[in-house]
Amino acid sequence: MNKIQYIFIAAFFISGLILTPNLMAQNCEQSKIFPNEENLFGPFQGWGTSLAWWTNSYGNLTEEQRQTIIRAFYDVDDGLGLTIVRYNIGGGDHPDHHHFYSQEAEAPGYLDEKGVWNFDADRVQVQFLKEAIAQGAQTVEVFSNSPPWFMTVSGCTAGAENPSDDNLREDKIDAFADYLTEVVRYLESENIQVDTLSPFNEPNTEFWKKGGGQEGCHYSAEMEIKVLQSVEKKLVEKNLTTQIAAFDDNTFEKAKDNIGRVAEISPETLKLIDQVNVHAYYTQNADDIATFLNDLGKIPVMSELDVAHNIGENPPNQMGSALAFAEKIHDSFRILQPISWSIFTVLPRESSAGPAKDSGYYFLARYIREENRLEFFKKYYAFAQYTKFIRPGYIFIRTDSPRLLAAKEPESGKIVLVLYNEENRDVSYQIHLGQNQKKNQNVQVYRTSPTENLARLDDMQTAESLVSLTAAPYSVTTFIIE
């Protein structure tokens, strides 16, 4: 008989009854975790964020102030323990344009229309990049939102006159590839190893229009192919080992369609892509994206997400936004199976940083300059429920519950479970650990709720290979089965 080892979870609502097998069968919503059914793409590489655009707000901070900020996100003991940092290569808009959301969104370019390079143009973001590496970032990705304004059709880095049109000039494709790879070479001269370069950001949307609020550029599949070929050529010419990531589409469905279109037009170009970056803003209509990418031999990365909504009845400054964030994390790993996961950005631009109670959707915290401290939102602690316990090298394992995320440490066999509960009542789970699990295992418990911030609760013990867990109302709870 072919035996499949699994962890069995029976979820039921607390009713004051003593649970027996018969009662469980009658009253339980049952779910399973399968330790032997692992992520298609191998071990997890870590959690991350980008430096755009908040770092531009803090150009005059002292080293101590910068470290206060970076430590909260990259230090594994005192912060979230992020290990991935994404650096935005700005295009640099026309100097007479003043239409971006804020001054911070005006990403500086390294090259002007006369061909003069200024490698000090983005010193603030580079300094934060170095601080992140010093505090624990192990993977560096650089990405572009738009070519420099003088390489665009519209003369504007926010997009084309018609947002459905390509905005990179045909005669500037090689110049753009040279620009990107020259910035990579500069960063490496600063002892910053650049692991991946993504030339695009949400290229198949109609967001990017001349006069818009941020840098952005539409690319057709045909234009993407030309850019990728030119970038690969420049990387080889400059002896750079940086790999190519693409396409940073904003939905799973568009990501699948985009890479499928490129594969159809130019299979040789598809081979140049080392990882497929996807944003998780919309995860619908692409349930097979993981197997689709696996069949193409491509590794998925969830490179950008934040949420602008809440779930449950809590207002966003409590747990509503944190729970919506947790839901997106679970959806990402259930559908895409990425090897890494990055939030879009962690801090608001200083010019728009209101009180935390008014900033409860986007971002994880706000920096209070005069006190050199961070005010953390509930989302910060909810994110920590994942980042501090599911570490690089862990392997995600399949579950059939959307509220349950599971990962294991291969060497020790430790299992980490993360549950979120958006309901206004306790939900309890009884977990059968399987025949090959040790009895009387210790279970550490951490919880974020309306009244708790990554609170350490009393340890639990498994009994006869069983453990009973409870997800409190409006909470994210982590269980570490050692």
C-alpha positions in Angstrom: 0.0 0.0 0.0 1.4 3.4 -0.9 1.4 5.5 2.2 1.4 9.3 2.0 2.6 11.0 5.1 0.5 14.1 5.9 -0.5 16.4 8.7 -4.2 16.4 9.2 -6.0 19.5 10.3 -9.6 19.5 11.5 -10.9 23.0 11.9 -13.9 23.5 14.0 -15.5 26.4 15.9 -15.3 26.3 19.7 -18.5 25.1 21.2 -17.5 24.0 24.7 -17.9 20.3 23.6 -15.3 17.7 24.4 -14.0 16.5 21.1 -14.2 12.9 20.2 -13.6 11.3 16.8 -17.3 11.0 16.2 -18.0 14.7 17.1 -15.0 15.8 15.0 -16.4 13.9 12.0 -19.7 15.6 12.4 -18.6 19.2 13.2 -15.2 19.8 11.6 -14.1 21.5 8.5 -11.2 19.3 7.5 -7.9 20.4 6.0 -4.6 18.7 5.3 -0.9 19.6 5.1 1.4 17.4 3.0 5.0 17.6 4.1 6.1 15.4 1.2 4.5 17.7 -1.4 7.0 20.5 -1.7 7.2 23.8 -3.5 8.0 23.0 -7.2 10.9 25.3 -7.3 13.0 24.4 -4.3 14.1 26.1 -1.1 12.9 29.6 -0.1 15.3 32.4 -0.7 13.8 35.0 1.6 11.6 38.1 2.1 12.4 41.5 0.8 11.4 45.0 -0.2 12.3 47.9 -2.5 14.0 51.2 -1.6 11.7 53.2 -3.9 10.8 55.9 -3.2 10.9 56.4 0.5 14.7 56.6 0.7 14.7 59.8 -1.3 12.9 61.4 1.7 15.8 60.9 4.0 18.9 62.2 2.3 20.1 64.2 5.3 19.8 61.5 8.0 22.8 60.6 10.1 24.3 57.1 9.9 22.7 56.3 13.2 19.3 57.4 11.9 19.6 55.3 8.7 20.6 52.3 10.7 17.6 52.7 13.0 15.4 52.4 9.9 17.2 49.6 8.2 17.7 47.5 11.3 13.9 47.4 11.8 13.5 45.7 8.5 16.7 43.7 7.8 18.1 42.7 11.2 17.0 39.2 12.0 17.0 39.7 15.8 15.7 43.3 16.2 13.7 43.5 13.0 11.9 41.5 10.3 15.0 39.7 9.0 14.5 40.6 5.3 17.2 39.2 3.1 16.3 40.7 -0.3 16.7 44.4 -1.4 15.3 45.8 -4.6 17.0 49.0 -6.0 15.3 51.2 -8.5 17.4 52.5 -11.4 15.8 55.8 -12.1 15.3 57.1 -15.6 15.3 60.7 -14.7 12.5 62.8 -16.1 12.9 66.0 -18.2 14.1 68.8 -15.9 11.2 71.0 -16.8 8.6 68.4 -15.8 6.9 68.7 -12.4 4.0 66.2 -12.4 5.0 63.4 -10.1 3.2 62.5 -6.9 5.9 64.1 -4.9 9.6 65.2 -5.1 10.6 61.7 -3.7 9.0 60.0 -6.7 11.3 61.9 -9.1 13.8 59.1 -9.4 17.1 60.6 -10.4 18.9 59.4 -13.6 22.6 58.7 -14.0 22.9 60.0 -17.5 21.8 63.3 -19.2 20.8 64.0 -22.7 24.4 65.2 -23.5 25.8 61.9 -22.6 27.3 63.0 -19.3 27.3 60.4 -16.5 26.7 61.4 -12.8 27.2 58.4 -10.6 26.6 60.5 -7.5 23.0 61.4 -8.6 21.4 58.7 -6.5 23.8 58.6 -3.6 20.9 58.5 -1.0 19.3 55.3 -2.3 22.8 53.7 -2.8 23.7 54.5 0.8 20.5 52.8 2.1 21.3 49.9 -0.2 24.7 49.5 1.4 23.1 49.8 4.9 20.6 47.0 4.0 23.5 44.7 2.8 25.4 45.5 6.0 22.3 44.6 8.1 21.6 41.3 6.4 20.4 41.6 2.8 21.9 38.7 0.8 20.2 39.2 -2.6 20.3 42.5 -4.6 17.9 43.1 -7.5 17.9 46.2 -9.6 14.9 47.2 -11.7 13.8 49.9 -14.1 10.5 51.7 -14.3 11.3 53.8 -17.4 14.2 54.7 -19.7 15.7 58.2 -19.3 13.4 60.8 -20.8 15.6 61.5 -23.8 15.3 57.8 -24.8 11.5 57.9 -24.8 9.1 58.6 -27.6 7.1 61.1 -25.5 10.1 62.8 -23.9 8.6 61.9 -20.5 9.4 59.0 -18.1 5.8 58.7 -16.9 4.7 57.1 -20.2 3.6 57.7 -23.7 0.9 60.0 -25.0 -1.2 56.9 -25.5 -0.6 54.6 -22.5 -1.0 51.5 -24.8 1.9 52.5 -26.9 5.6 51.6 -26.4 7.5 54.6 -25.1 11.1 53.4 -25.7 12.4 54.7 -29.0 13.4 52.0 -31.4 16.7 53.7 -32.0 17.5 53.8 -28.3 17.1 50.1 -27.4 20.8 49.5 -27.3 21.4 52.8 -25.5 18.9 51.8 -22.8 20.5 48.4 -22.4 23.9 50.1 -22.0 22.4 52.5 -19.5 21.0 49.7 -17.3 24.2 47.6 -17.4 26.4 50.6 -16.8 24.6 51.3 -13.6 25.0 47.7 -12.6 28.7 48.0 -13.3 28.9 51.1 -11.2 27.1 49.4 -8.3 29.5 46.5 -8.5 32.4 49.0 -8.4 31.0 50.0 -5.0 31.3 46.4 -3.8 27.6 45.7 -4.3 27.0 42.4 -6.0 23.9 42.7 -8.2 22.2 39.3 -8.6 19.4 40.2 -11.0 18.4 43.0 -13.3 14.7 43.5 -14.3 14.4 46.0 -17.2 10.6 46.3 -16.9 7.9 47.1 -14.4 4.3 46.3 -15.1 4.9 46.7 -18.9 1.5 45.4 -20.1 -0.7 47.9 -18.3 -2.3 51.2 -19.4 -1.1 53.0 -16.3 1.8 54.8 -17.9 0.8 58.0 -19.5 2.8 61.2 -20.2 2.3 63.6 -17.3 1.5 60.9 -14.9 2.5 60.6 -11.2 5.5 58.2 -11.4 7.9 56.7 -13.8 6.5 54.0 -16.0 6.7 52.6 -19.5 4.6 50.3 -21.7 6.4 47.6 -23.6 4.9 45.2 -26.2 6.1 41.6 -26.3 8.1 42.5 -29.5 9.8 45.4 -27.7 10.5 43.3 -24.6 12.3 40.8 -26.8 14.5 43.4 -28.3 15.4 44.9 -24.9 16.1 41.5 -23.4 18.4 40.6 -26.3 20.3 43.9 -26.0 20.6 43.6 -22.2 22.0 40.1 -22.5 24.5 41.3 -25.1 25.7 44.2 -22.9 26.0 42.0 -19.8 28.3 39.7 -21.7 30.3 42.5 -23.2 30.9 43.9 -19.7 31.7 40.6 -18.1 28.9 41.0 -15.7 27.4 37.9 -14.0 24.1 39.5 -13.2 21.1 37.4 -14.3 18.0 38.7 -16.1 14.6 38.9 -14.4 11.4 39.7 -16.2 8.6 40.9 -16.5 7.2 42.2 -13.2 3.6 42.1 -14.5 1.0 43.3 -12.1 -1.3 40.3 -12.3 -0.7 36.5 -12.4 -2.8 36.3 -15.5 -0.9 39.0 -17.4 2.4 37.4 -16.3 1.3 34.1 -17.8 0.1 35.7 -21.0 3.2 37.8 -21.3 5.8 35.1 -21.0 3.7 32.8 -23.1 3.7 35.4 -25.9 7.4 35.9 -25.7 7.9 32.1 -25.7 5.8 31.9 -28.9 7.5 34.7 -30.7 11.1 34.0 -29.7 11.9 30.8 -27.8 15.6 31.8 -27.9 14.8 35.0 -26.0 12.9 33.0 -23.3 16.2 31.3 -22.5 17.7 34.6 -21.5 15.3 35.0 -18.6 16.6 33.4 -15.4 13.6 34.2 -13.2 10.1 35.4 -13.8 9.1 38.3 -11.5 5.4 38.6 -10.8 3.4 41.1 -8.8 0.5 39.7 -6.7 -2.0 42.5 -6.9 -4.4 40.3 -8.8 -4.0 36.5 -8.4 -7.2 35.4 -10.2 -7.6 33.4 -13.5 -4.1 31.8 -13.4 -4.4 28.9 -11.0 -2.0 26.9 -13.1 0.8 29.5 -13.4 3.2 27.5 -11.2 3.0 24.4 -13.3 3.1 26.6 -16.5 6.3 28.2 -15.4 7.8 24.9 -14.2 7.1 23.4 -17.6 9.0 26.3 -19.2 11.9 25.8 -16.7 11.4 29.2 -15.2 11.6 30.1 -11.5 8.9 32.5 -10.1 9.5 35.4 -7.7 6.8 37.5 -6.1 8.6 40.8 -6.4 6.0 43.4 -5.4 2.8 43.7 -3.4 1.1 45.9 -0.9 -2.7 46.0 -0.1 -5.1 48.9 -0.3 -8.0 47.2 1.4 -8.9 45.4 4.6 -10.8 42.2 5.5 -12.8 41.5 8.6 -14.6 44.1 10.7 -11.5 45.7 12.2 -10.6 49.2 10.8 -7.4 49.3 8.9 -5.3 50.8 11.7 -6.0 47.7 13.8 -6.0 44.3 12.0 -8.1 44.8 8.8 -5.2 45.7 6.5 -2.8 43.2 8.2 -5.3 40.4 7.6 -5.7 41.5 4.0 -1.9 41.4 3.7 -1.8 38.0 5.2 -4.4 36.7 2.8 -2.3 37.9 -0.2 0.8 36.2 1.2 -1.1 32.9 1.4 -2.6 33.3 -2.1 0.9 34.0 -3.5 2.4 30.8 -2.1 -0.7 28.7 -2.8 -0.9 29.7 -6.5 2.5 31.0 -7.7 4.8 29.0 -5.3 7.5 31.8 -5.5 11.0 31.2 -4.2 11.0 34.7 -2.6 8.5 37.4 -1.6 8.9 41.2 -1.5 6.6 43.9 -0.2 6.5 46.9 -2.5 7.8 49.4 0.0 8.0 49.6 3.8 7.8 53.4 4.6 5.7 56.2 3.3 7.4 59.1 1.7 8.1 61.6 4.5 6.1 64.3 2.8 3.0 62.1 3.0 3.6 60.4 6.3 0.6 61.2 8.4 -0.2 59.6 11.8 -0.3 55.8 11.8 -4.0 55.7 12.3 -4.4 57.5 9.0 -1.9 55.3 7.1 -3.1 51.9 7.9 -3.4 50.5 4.4 -0.1 50.8 2.6 3.3 50.5 4.3 4.5 48.9 7.5 5.6 51.8 9.6 6.4 55.5 9.6 9.6 57.2 10.7 9.5 60.0 13.3 12.6 61.9 12.5 12.7 64.2 15.6 12.6 61.1 17.9 14.7 58.8 15.7 12.2 56.0 16.1 9.7 54.1 14.0 6.0 53.9 14.7 4.9 50.4 13.5 1.6 49.6 11.9 -0.2 46.3 12.7 1.0 45.1 9.2 4.6 45.2 10.5 3.9 42.7 13.2 1.7 40.5 11.0 4.5 40.4 8.4 6.9 39.4 11.2 4.8 36.4 11.9 6.1 35.0 8.6 9.5 36.6 8.1 11.1 35.8 11.5 10.2 32.1 11.4 10.1 31.0 7.8 13.7 31.6 6.8 15.9 31.1 3.7 16.4 27.4 3.1 13.0 26.4 4.3 10.7 24.6 1.9 7.0 25.4 1.6 4.7 22.4 1.7 1.2 22.1 0.3 -2.0 22.7 2.3 -5.6 22.7 1.1 -6.7 25.5 3.4 -6.3 29.1 2.1 -5.9 30.4 5.7 -3.0 28.0 6.5 0.6 28.4 5.3 3.2 25.7 6.1 6.9 25.3 5.7 9.5 22.9 6.9 13.2 23.1 7.7 14.7 20.2 5.8 17.6 19.4 8.2 15.8 19.4 11.5 12.3 18.6 10.3 10.9 21.6 12.1 7.5 22.7 10.8 6.2 26.3 10.8 2.5 26.9 10.5 0.9 30.3 10.0 -2.8 30.8 10.5 -4.8 33.9 9.9 -8.4 34.4 11.2 -10.4 37.3 9.9 -13.5 36.3 11.8 -14.7 37.7 15.1 -14.6 34.4 16.9 -12.0 31.8 17.9 -11.3 29.1 15.4 -9.6 25.9 16.7 -7.6 23.3 14.9 -6.6 19.8 15.8 -3.5 18.6 14.0 -2.5 15.0 13.5 1.2 15.0 13.0 1.5 11.6 11.3 3.1 8.3 12.2 6.7 9.4 11.6 6.5 12.5 13.9 7.9 12.4 17.4 5.6 12.4 20.3 5.5 15.2 22.9 7.1 17.7 20.6 7.3 21.3 21.8 5.3 24.0 20.0 6.2 27.6 20.2 3.3 30.1 19.7 3.5 33.8 18.6 0.4 36.0 17.8 -0.5 39.4 16.4 -4.0 40.5 17.1 -5.8 43.8 18.0 -4.3 43.6 21.5 -1.0 41.8 20.7 2.1 42.5 18.6 4.1 39.4 17.9 3.4 38.2 21.4 5.0 35.1 22.7 2.4 32.8 24.2 2.8 29.8 26.4 4.5 26.9 24.7 2.4 23.8 23.9 3.1 20.1 23.7 2.0 17.5 21.2 0.2 14.6 22.8 0.1 11.2 21.1 1.1 12.9 17.9 -1.8 15.4 18.2 -1.8 19.1 18.9 -4.7 21.5 19.3 -4.3 25.1 18.1 -6.5 28.1 18.3 -6.6 31.1 16.0 -8.0 34.1 18.0 -10.4 36.6 16.4 -8.7 39.0 13.9 -5.3 37.4 14.3 -2.2 36.0 12.6 -0.7 33.2 14.6 2.6 31.3 14.1 3.2 27.8 15.5 6.7 26.3 15.4 6.6 22.5 15.9 10.1 21.5 16.9 
